């Protein structure tokens, strides 16, 4: 395994990020995959990449929005609260208006207002990117709600609004002409990460803080089946174990001990 950050070939996850970055100039994207395949981590990493810039013609303004368990009546107010909270200063008493009676027309008007502000900050084109985690929550809503979500992207926003959404599964009528999602998303399947990505997930967060003995990364890969949430869960337990014992070197024995504790 390659242990040096930046010293390996471009990983599968990095290739996906690059594909997304090249696609969101023109299309919204659906990241579809089973639980535990790293969709949330992908969205959060994408947010960081968009914030660092690097596109000479476009300034991207990403907003991460968690939709899991959001009731239908609060959908549009939840999106508005995230947009104002992460991008634009909230006007006085504005938060009080984000209630159950806040609808898609209110959100469309606020999008226009926010984009006017973002364009003043930009040297190139300003593009608002909604990173929506769990858009399959809309499967539980009335069909007209999904239609209203799509209408936001059809409003007079000059192509300045785009979505990258994650889902385990969206109702498959989204591929049919009568669906609000017909011809809307470019779909990208997210699978378990590869060994190089797993290794980066293990080593990079603790680089310079802990030492990792030979065999540790390989054993974690074996135990977690390259599932990001399992890697993170195990590594958090490892770090806590070492802090409690006042040590700075992770061994294979530590990995085995944590695994036994998590799966007695």
Helices and strands as residue ranges (DSSP letters): H 12-23, E 28-32, H 39-51, E 58-66, G 72-74, H 75-86, G 94-97, H 104-121, E 125-133, G 135-140, H 143-154, E 161-167, G 172-175, E 185-189, H 195-203, G 204-206, E 211-212, H 216-224, H 228-245, E 249-250, H 252-262
